[in-house]
């Protein structure tokens, strides 16, 4: 999957996705092919499932 496709799934802009990657903020695992950043659909789905199962911090 491309960064544009992942951005749509995460409901964030491509710019935000690129910023998150460059800052090391949580994003699905990815890899580079040449200059392109790509994501495996199975890894994106696994990452989303893990994030959904996280319990919110207690206040």
C-alpha positions in Angstrom: 0.0 0.0 0.0 1.2 3.5 -0.6 1.4 6.3 2.0 -1.7 7.9 0.3 -3.8 4.7 0.8 -2.6 4.3 4.4 -3.4 8.0 5.1 -7.0 7.4 3.9 -7.4 4.4 6.2 -6.0 6.3 9.2 -8.0 9.4 8.2 -5.0 11.7 8.3 -3.4 13.8 5.5 -0.4 12.5 3.6 1.6 15.4 5.0 0.7 14.3 8.6 1.6 10.7 7.8 5.0 11.7 6.4 5.6 13.9 9.5 4.7 11.1 11.8 7.1 8.8 10.1 10.0 11.3 10.1 9.4 12.1 13.8 9.2 8.5 14.8 5.6 8.8 16.0 3.4 5.7 15.9 2.6 4.5 12.4 2.2 1.1 10.9 5.4 -0.7 9.9 6.7 0.3 6.5 9.6 -0.2 4.2 11.3 1.7 1.3 11.6 0.6 -2.3 13.7 3.2 -4.0 12.2 6.5 -2.9 8.7 5.1 -2.2 7.5 4.3 1.3 5.3 1.2 1.2 3.1 -0.7 3.7 1.9 -4.3 3.8 -1.9 -4.4 4.1 -1.6 -7.2 6.7 0.8 -5.1 8.8 -1.5 -2.1 8.6 -4.5 -4.2 9.7 -2.5 -5.8 12.5 -1.2 -2.4 13.7 -4.8 -1.0 13.7 -6.1 -4.0 15.7 -3.3 -3.6 18.3 -4.0 0.1 18.6 -7.7 -0.5 19.1 -7.0 -3.0 21.9 -4.9 -0.6 23.9 -6.5 0.5 27.1 -6.7 4.3 27.6 -4.5 5.6 30.4 -6.2 6.0 33.8 -6.7 9.6 34.9 
